């Protein structure tokens, strides 16, 4: 089952309210996305911890409704 990009963005922003989120559908199939997420919540955290915050915001949809998500995360400059 495909997941629309706007739903991914909404879930991430719900979990990380200050996040700037850019979503790209990599294959045009609604299953393979790339996301760039910038949030102050990432400051001082490792890349793994940053990704864990994004996965938590997605509330268990990774691997189910959302098949693949290439993440690029950072704190604001």
N, C-alpha and C positions, 0 to 999 in steps of 0.2 A: 504494500500500500504506500503510495507516494505521499510526501508531506510538502505542502506549499512553502516557498521561501518566506512569505510574510508571517507564517505561523512560527517558523524557526526564530525569526527576528523577534516576534512578540514574546516568545518564551524566554529568550535570552534577556530581553529588556525587563521582563517581569522579575527575573532572578538577579539581574545586575542593572538596577534602574538608571545608573549614569552611563551605561555602555553606549558607545557608538558602534553600530553593527552594519557590516556590509556583507551581503550574501550573494554568491554567484552559483548558478546551476551549471555544474561542469559538463554534464552529459545530456541535458535537456530532458531528463526522464523523471525529475522530481525525487530522485533517490541519492544522487551524488552531488554534494555541495562543497563549496569552499566558503569559509566565513572568516572575516577579519573582525576582531572584537577588541576595542580599546576601552579600558575601564580603570578607574583609580583603585578598585578592589584588587587589581593585579600587582600593585606596587609592592616590591619586596618579596614577592612570591616566585618560586621556581616555575619554569614552563609547565611542568607536570601539574603543579598546584593550580596554575591558571586554567589549564584545560579541565581539571577536575571541577572547578567552579562553573565552567560553561556546561559540562555534562550534567552537573547537578541542576542547573537551570532548565535543562531539556527534560527533566523529570522522567527518566527511564525510556525515552523514545529512541535513543541511539541503539542501533542493531535491530530495531523493530520497524516502526514507521519510517525512521530515518536510517538508511543503510550505510551511508558514508559521509563523513564531514571532515574535511581538511581544515584544521584550525590554525590561524595566525593570531596570537594574542599579545597584547602589550599594555603597559600603563601609559597614560597621556604624557607627551613631552613637557 
